Amino acid sequence: MRTCTATKTALLALLSAACTFVGAQATGSAEASTATNPGAACELRIGSGPAGKLYELMVRDIQAVCGAEIRVCAVPSVGGLPNLMMLSASQVELGLVQLDTLQQMAKGGDEHIAALQAVMPLHTNLLHILTLRGGSRWPSDKLSVFSQKKVLRKFSELKGAKVAVVGSTQLLGQTLNKALNHGMELVIAESDDKAVELLNANQVQAIFTDGGWPLPSISRHTPTSGLMLAEFDVPIQPPFVAVKRSYQNLDAYNLTFMGSPNLLVTRPFKPSGQIGRQVARLQSCLARQLDTLQEGRFQAGWKDIHDTKATLGVTRFGG
């Protein structure tokens, strides 16, 4: 079995990069707030995600429906893992995070992460696996040159492949390697665009990127892009779920994705304290506005929420 290059060393690198990014973004959080709402103080800071991806778009929706009651601002990040780092470092009051990432980091011993509480459940993030429609060159088991070309239509066909991982899929890729003995070599990509460059250059055979459906970084690709989506075809265990979705732009219909539920989480503020009362106001507003979010011109991810109190085993803020 080939050794995964993104094990402990890569995770430490990701955490280091996240903390560096966190410091830079926390410094500019007030500016981010006033850019959204000029002259207004930010009552609650929310760790979101990259511009144009669903975490960031969901926070925009929160601002749209609850901004009149509680002033919130988005603090950009590269995803759920940096959001946890910001929460642990008290640089934001709330953050969006995948349930599996929260569970893994809590088990790692960070008491601040383990103490986080759920404000409400959110959408389900899907693991999107991009490959080349015409096939990728495959490294020989014995030679350093590329000797074969394979079209990869299923996750099970990625054993031993080089995979570009974006954001939180770096940790997810390690989890899948360990659970399934897949022997994938994980290559860290700074962005979805960089991952596509690596794929087109035959430096990797697949891309892992995650987000709610429809994911803008997937929807933007045209039928002539040469890209395709591979199906997740192995048994799925909790906390993950199997989800069927389609992307017409890539001729992918009723494809099975591995999904991970998301949560809006907060630090364990005292309910009677100033910040605790502000979090409670936001929690109450989102519960009241759920119909508006699900039926109005907002992200489709809100339709994944069926019970605002179903926090998936995580302690709920406010009880």
SULDAHU-V488144 format. One record per residue. RES is the residue in one small letter. D_FIRST is the distance of its C-alpha to the first C-alpha in Angstrom with 1 decimal. Layout:
BEGIN
RES/D_FIRST ; RES/D_FIRST
END
This chain:
BEGIN
m/0.0 ; r/3.8 ; t/6.5 ; c/9.1 ; t/12.3 ; a/14.6 ; t/14.4 ; k/17.6 ; t/18.8 ; a/18.8 ; l/20.4 ; l/23.0 ; a/23.6 ; l/24.2 ; l/26.6 ; s/28.4 ; a/28.9 ; a/30.0 ; c/32.5 ; t/33.9 ; f/34.3 ; v/35.9 ; g/38.5 ; a/39.5 ; q/39.8 ; a/41.6 ; t/44.2 ; g/44.9 ; s/44.9 ; a/48.7 ; e/48.9 ; a/46.5 ; s/48.8 ; t/52.0 ; a/50.6 ; t/50.1 ; n/53.4 ; p/55.7 ; g/57.7 ; a/56.0 ; a/54.3 ; c/50.8 ; e/51.0 ; l/47.3 ; r/44.3 ; i/41.2 ; g/37.8 ; s/36.9 ; g/34.5 ; p/34.4 ; a/37.6 ; g/37.6 ; k/34.7 ; l/35.5 ; y/35.6 ; e/38.2 ; l/40.1 ; m/40.2 ; v/41.8 ; r/44.3 ; d/45.2 ; i/45.7 ; q/48.0 ; a/49.9 ; v/50.8 ; c/51.1 ; g/52.1 ; a/55.8 ; e/55.2 ; i/52.7 ; r/51.7 ; v/48.0 ; c/46.1 ; a/42.5 ; v/40.5 ; p/37.8 ; s/34.2 ; v/30.8 ; g/30.2 ; g/29.9 ; l/28.1 ; p/30.8 ; n/33.4 ; l/32.4 ; m/32.7 ; m/36.1 ; l/37.2 ; s/36.1 ; a/38.1 ; s/41.1 ; q/41.1 ; v/41.3 ; e/42.8 ; l/40.5 ; g/37.2 ; l/35.2 ; v/31.7 ; q/29.1 ; l/29.2 ; d/25.5 ; t/25.7 ; l/28.8 ; q/27.5 ; q/24.4 ; m/26.6 ; a/29.3 ; k/27.0 ; g/26.1 ; g/29.6 ; d/31.6 ; e/34.9 ; h/36.3 ; i/33.5 ; a/33.7 ; a/37.5 ; l/37.3 ; q/39.3 ; a/39.1 ; v/42.0 ; m/41.0 ; p/38.0 ; l/37.2 ; h/35.4 ; t/31.9 ; n/29.3 ; l/27.2 ; l/23.7 ; h/24.4 ; i/21.7 ; l/23.2 ; t/22.2 ; l/24.3 ; r/26.7 ; g/26.6 ; g/22.9 ; s/20.6 ; r/19.5 ; w/15.9 ; p/14.1 ; s/13.6 ; d/10.5 ; k/12.9 ; l/15.7 ; s/16.4 ; v/18.9 ; f/18.6 ; s/19.1 ; q/19.0 ; k/20.6 ; k/19.5 ; v/21.5 ; l/19.5 ; r/21.7 ; k/19.6 ; f/17.0 ; s/15.0 ; e/14.7 ; l/12.9 ; k/9.3 ; g/7.7 ; a/11.3 ; k/13.2 ; v/15.5 ; a/18.8 ; v/19.7 ; v/23.4 ; g/25.1 ; s/24.0 ; t/21.0 ; q/19.3 ; l/19.4 ; l/18.9 ; g/15.7 ; q/14.3 ; t/15.9 ; l/14.3 ; n/10.7 ; k/11.7 ; a/13.7 ; l/11.8 ; n/8.1 ; h/8.1 ; g/5.8 ; m/9.1 ; e/10.6 ; l/14.0 ; v/17.0 ; i/20.2 ; a/23.2 ; e/26.7 ; s/28.1 ; d/27.8 ; d/29.7 ; k/27.3 ; a/24.3 ; v/26.2 ; e/26.9 ; l/23.3 ; l/22.6 ; n/25.7 ; a/24.8 ; n/21.5 ; q/19.8 ; v/17.8 ; q/17.4 ; a/18.5 ; i/20.4 ; f/20.5 ; t/24.0 ; d/26.0 ; g/29.7 ; g/32.4 ; w/33.6 ; p/34.9 ; l/32.8 ; p/34.9 ; s/32.1 ; i/31.1 ; s/34.7 ; r/35.8 ; h/33.8 ; t/36.0 ; p/35.4 ; t/35.4 ; s/32.8 ; g/30.1 ; l/27.9 ; m/26.9 ; l/25.6 ; a/22.6 ; e/23.0 ; f/21.1 ; d/20.8 ; v/18.8 ; p/20.9 ; i/22.2 ; q/23.0 ; p/25.8 ; p/26.6 ; f/25.2 ; v/27.3 ; a/27.3 ; v/29.7 ; k/31.2 ; r/32.4 ; s/33.5 ; y/33.7 ; q/36.4 ; n/35.9 ; l/32.5 ; d/33.7 ; a/31.4 ; y/33.3 ; n/32.5 ; l/28.9 ; t/26.8 ; f/25.5 ; m/23.9 ; g/26.7 ; s/27.2 ; p/30.9 ; n/32.5 ; l/35.2 ; l/38.0 ; v/38.0 ; t/40.5 ; r/41.1 ; p/43.1 ; f/46.5 ; k/49.7 ; p/51.1 ; s/54.6 ; g/53.5 ; q/54.0 ; i/50.4 ; g/49.8 ; r/52.7 ; q/51.4 ; v/48.0 ; a/49.9 ; r/52.0 ; l/48.9 ; q/47.4 ; s/50.7 ; c/51.1 ; l/47.7 ; a/48.4 ; r/51.8 ; q/50.6 ; l/47.7 ; d/49.8 ; t/50.7 ; l/47.1 ; q/46.0 ; e/49.0 ; g/49.8 ; r/48.4 ; f/45.3 ; q/41.6 ; a/40.4 ; g/38.0 ; w/41.1 ; k/41.4 ; d/38.2 ; i/40.3 ; h/42.2 ; d/43.2 ; t/43.6 ; k/43.5 ; a/40.2 ; t/38.1 ; l/35.0 ; g/35.4 ; v/36.0 ; t/39.4 ; r/41.9 ; f/44.1 ; g/47.6 ; g/46.7
END
